[in-house]
Amino acid sequence: MVNYHKKQREFLQKKIELNQLSHAYLFTGAKEIGKKEFALEFAEFVGCKFPDLMIVKAEDGGEIEISQIRKVQNFLSYKSYHGGYKIVIVEDAEKMNTEAQNCFLKSLEEPKGNTLLILISTKPDILLPTIISRSQTIKFFAPKDLKQNPEKFEKEQKILNDLLSVAGSNFAEKFKYVKNIDFEKENATDILEVMQKYLRHLLMIKIGVEKSETKDTNFQKYSVKDLKKILNLVEDISQKLNFTNASPKLALEILLMEL
């Protein structure tokens, strides 16, 4: 198994020893902390391998559609090739559209044989409550010594610095910032994720969990209530961008008005 997430590994190993594995698990936590790798290695640990393992993910950054979930149902309708578990791993499960989620519920409600469904999500709140209630949630946290992709780190720092440079400015500067974004090359959800991560950092400062840095000076006026309000707005806008034809330009303009 992966070197990180020891508690999660021990929990699942104990369930195997007691023959108490659930038929569905929801792995939640931040991006790029090893949830998918953990799921794949866990599948290997229980002896599941091709062709008894199926991975479902959104194509080209879009949605996971009902046609993909119907393929899951067809996959699960056959007996295991190796005589053990049949496992389905759904990456970014929150990207299942409503039809796909409702279809997926049937597999959750009527598990067949040694079936194991693993949903991986950074935004489980977008999933239907019935999916969450029928899955056992396992939370994953970023290890302190987890090495971040240097290119990703550099990109996030640039986005954050650009945001901080206009956060306390007037409306004209904020509109200029959004106008200069090339949305053909820049993904609005990446900007929202950086903003969300930073706002959570500010919230941790307010409740005394993290220490303030020089760059945080302009945000000392924000209360816990203010930060929670903006975080909720970020979540709402993020969902609209993922599941509707909402304009990323307009969405960012609305959000910046709150900063």
N, C-alpha and C positions, 0 to 999 in steps of 0.2 A: 504493500500500500504506500501512498505518498507519505513523505516524512512529516508533513503537517497534519493537523486535525486528529490528534491522538485520541481525544475523548470521544469523538464521533466514531472513530474506528473501533474503539473498545466497546462502545455501546452496541454497534451492529454485530460485532463478533459474539457478544454475550447473547444477543437475540438468536443467532445461529445455533449456539450451543444449547439453548433452551428450546430450540425449534419454535421460536415465536416471531419469526420475521413477518412483518406486515406485507401485504401485497402491493402497497403503494407508499412511496416516500416523497416528500417535498424538501429538496435541498435549497435553502435560502442563504443569502449573504451577498456581499459586494462582488463586483466583477473581478475576474482574473485572480482569484485566491485559491484555485485548485479544485473547485466543486466538480467540474466535468471529469478531471483526471481521477478524482476520488471515486466517482461513480463508475468509471471504466475499470479501475483497478478492483473495485468491490465486485463488479460483475465477474471479473477474472477469478477473484478469490472464492466465489461460490461455484466456480467451474463452468460459467457460461461463456461461450465463445461462438464465433460465426459458425453456422447461420442462425443461431438461437438468440443473437443480440441484434437489436434494431435501434438506430439513432435517428431521431426526428429533429429537424431544425428548419427555421425560416430560410427561404431561398432569396438570395440577393437583397437581404435586409428588409424583406417584406413581412407578411403575416404567415403564420402556420395555418393552412387552410383545411377545410373539412375533408378534402380528397386525401390529404396526407394521413389524417386520423382514421379514415376508412381503410387505408393500407395497414395501419396498426391493427385494426380489428381483424383483418384478413390474416395477418401475420400470427396473431394470437389464437386463431381458430385451428391452427395445425399443432400437432404434438411436437414436443422438443426433439430435434434431430439427435442430440446426444443423450437424451433421457433425463436431463436435469431441468434447470430453470430456463424459462424464456423471459428475456429482459428487454424492456423498452426504455430508452433514455430520451427525454424530451428536453432539448436545450432551449433556453430562453422561453420557458413555457408560457410566460405572460403574453407572448406574441401569437398565441392561438386566438383566432377571432372567435366571436360568440358562437357561431355554428360549430366550429371545431371543438370548443370547450364542451358544448352540450353533447356532442358526439362522443367525446372522450369520457364523459361521465358514465356512459354505458359500460365501458371497460372497467371502470372503477367499481361500479355497482354489481357487475357480474364477472368477477375474476375467475379464470379457468385454470385449474391445475396449479402447477408451480410457476405462477406468473408473478413477475416483479416489475412494477412501473416506477420509474424514477423521474420526477419533474425537477428541473433545475431553473431557479428564477431569482433575479435580483429585485423583482417587483411583485411579490406574491399577492399584494392587495388588489392587483388587476384581475387575478383569477377569480372564478366564481366561488362563492362561499361553500357551495356543495362540493367542489373539488378539494378545497382545503380541508373540509371536515372529514372527507373520506381518505385523506392522506396523512401520514404521520410526518410532522414537520421536524426537520433537523437543521439547526442553525449553524452556519459556518462563519468564522471570524478571521480577519486578516492577521496572520502571524506577524509578530514584530520584526522577525528577521527575514520576511519574505522579500525577495529581490524583485523590484519593479522593472519592467521593460524600460530601458533608458530613453528610447524614442518616445514612448507613451508619456513618460514623466516630463520630458522636455516639452511635448505638445501641450500637456495639461497646465504646466507652469506658464506657458505663453498665453493660453486662454485665460487663466486666472489673472495674470498681470494686466491683460487688456480689459478684463471686466472691472478690476479694481481701479483702473485709471479713469473709468467713466462712472463708477458707482455713485460717487458724490457730486457729480457734475450736473449741469442744467439739462433741460429736455433736448436742446439742440445738439449737444455733444452726444447724448445717448442715441438719438436718432441717426446721427452721423456714423457712430460706431456700428449700428445694425446695418445701415445702408452700405457700408464698405465690406460687409461679409459676403463672400461668394458662396452661396448655398449649393452651388453645383459641386464645390470641392469641400466645403465645410459642413459637417453634419450638425444640425441644431441640437440634437439629443446629446452630442458630446459636450456642447457648451452647457447644457442643462445639468449634466452629470457632474461637471466640474463645479458649477455653482452650488449644486446640492451638497457635494462633499465639503465645500468650504463653509456653507451655512451650518452644517452639522458640527464642524470644527468650532465655529463661533458659539454654537449652543453649548458645546462641552466646556468652553471657557466660562460661559455664564453660570454654569452649575458647578464649576470648580474642578472638573475632571481633567482638563487640559490647560496648558499655560499659554498666555497671550504672546503674540509675536509683534514685531514692529508694524507689519503690514495690516494688523488688525485694529490699529488705532482709530481709524475713521468709523468703526462699527461699535464703539463702546456705548454709543447712545441707544443701541437696539436692546430692547428687553427680551426676555425669554418668550413672551407672548408674541412680540413682533417677529422674531426668528421662526417660531412655529407657524405663524401665519404665512410667511414667505415660503417656507418649506412646503406647506400644503399647496400653495399656488404653483410651485415648481412641479410637484407631483401631478397636479391637475393638468397643467400645460403639457407635460411629458406624455401623459396618457392620450391627450387630444392629438398630439403630433404622431403618436404611434398608430392610432386607430381611426383617425378622421383625415380629411383633406385640409386641416387647419394650416394657415400660412405660418411658416417658421419665422418670417420677418415680423409679422404682427405679434406673434406669441412672445418673441424676445423683447419687443418694444413695450408690451404690456408689463412684462416682468421687471424690466429695468426701471419702470416708473415707481416701483415699490422700493428701490434701493437708493 
